[in-house]
Amino acid sequence: MIAGLVLALIAGSLVGVQNVFNSKVNEGVGTWTTTAIVLGMGFLASLTIGLLVEGKQLFDLPNMKTWYWFSGIIGVGVVLSVVQGVKRLGPTFAISIVMASQISFALLFDSLGLLGLDQVPFTGKQAIGVLIIIGGVIVFKTGKRVEPL
């Protein structure tokens, strides 16, 4: 459990850093070039590390269902949407919305057992948790800024 928490925290910090980098790249080259660079560099890094760690087994995909291959296309949508969201809303607000959306859809997918997930019973506590997160995003955005002394 601790390892999972640490990895989740690392992932969150890396996503935050990556979004800032992606935004800066987008300022110089545009959205589609940014998306190609981000996903291309990710592919090269994954392929290199995968070959070093797993060797030829990296290409052993016996349980790969056809629709799983669309994940890469979804990744294009993710990078494109986040880069444009950050550009239009700023990093903190855009990523807050992304996080609220992620947890809301994860709850929906878990509760309905969608996409091959084990169905997890929906509880009022989960609904309250999601509403608190969404409320926090609203408070963040609508709160008055206090000028420093």
N, C-alpha and C positions, 0 to 999 in steps of 0.2 A: 504494500500500500504506500509506504513512504517513497519507494522508488517511483511509483506512478505519479505521486504528487510532485516530486522533484522534476520529473520529466515534463509534466504538464506546465510547471512554472518556467522551465527552460524554454519550452515551445512558445509560451506566451511572450516571453522576452524576445525571442528570436523573430517572431511574427511582427512585434512592434518595431524592431530594428529594421527588418526587411521592408516594412511599409515605408519607413522614412527613406531608405535607400531607393526603393522603387519610385517614390515621389520625386526624388532628386534626379534620377535618370530620366523620368518622364518630362521634367522641365527642359531637358536638353535635346531629347530625341523624339518624343511623341509616344503615344500609348501602345501602338502595335509593335514598335521597335522595343519598347520597354518589356512588353509581354514576351516577345521572342527571346530577348536577352535573359530575362529571369528564368523562364522555363528551359531555355537551351543550356544555361549554366547549371541549372538544377539537374538536367538530364546528364550532362557530362560528369558532374560530381557524383551522382548516384551510380552511373555506369562504372566509373573508375573505382569507387569504393566497393561497389558490389562485386566487381571482378577480383579485386584484391582479397576480399573477405570470403566470397562464396565460390569464386572460380567459375567453371562451366555450369555449375548448378544454378547460377543466376538465371539461366535461360530455360530451366526445367519448370514448366507451367502446366502440370497435368490437371489441376483443379480450377483453371481459369475459365470462368464463364464469359461468353462473348460480351455481355453488357458491362462487365467490369472494365473493359478496355476504354470505355467512354470517360473514365476518370480524368484522363489527360485533357480531354476537351472541356470538362468541367473546370479544370485548373486554369484554362485560358479565361473562362468567365470570371473566376475568382480574382485572378491578377488584374484583369481589365477593370472589373467593378471596383475593387479596392483602390486601385490607382486613381480612378476617376472620382471616387467618393472622397478620398483624401484631398485631391485637387480642389474639389468644390466645397467641402465642409471643414477641412483641416483634419490633421491626424487624430487628435483625441476624440472628437465628436464622431468622425467616420468609424473609427475602430470600436467605439462604444456601441454604435448601432450594429456593426458586424458581430460583435460578441453577443449582444442581446438576440440578434437573429439566429446565430449559431445555437445558442442554448434553447431557444424556442423550438427550432426545427429538430434538434436532437431529442428534445422531450417528445415532440410529435412522433418522430420515427420510432423511438423506444416504446412509447405507449401503444402505438398501433402495430408494432412489430414489422415495420416496413423495411424494404431493401435487405431482407434476409436476417434481420436482427431478431433476437429473442424478445418477445413481448414482455414489457415491464409494466405492472399496474400503475395507472395514473392516480396520483393522490392530490389532495388539496394543498398539501405542503409544497409540492412541486409547482403548482399553479401560483401560489403565493410567492415562492422564490423567484419565478420568472417575472411576475408583476413588480416585485421589488427592484429587480435589475432594470426593467423598462422604466420604472419610476425614477430610478437613479439617473438614467440617461436624460430623462426629461428635466429633472432638477439641475443636472449639470448644465444643460443647454440654456435653460431659462433663468438660472440664478444670476444675480447681479454680481458683476465683477467689483471687487474691492481694490481700490488703488493703493499701492504701497505708500507708507508714510514717508 
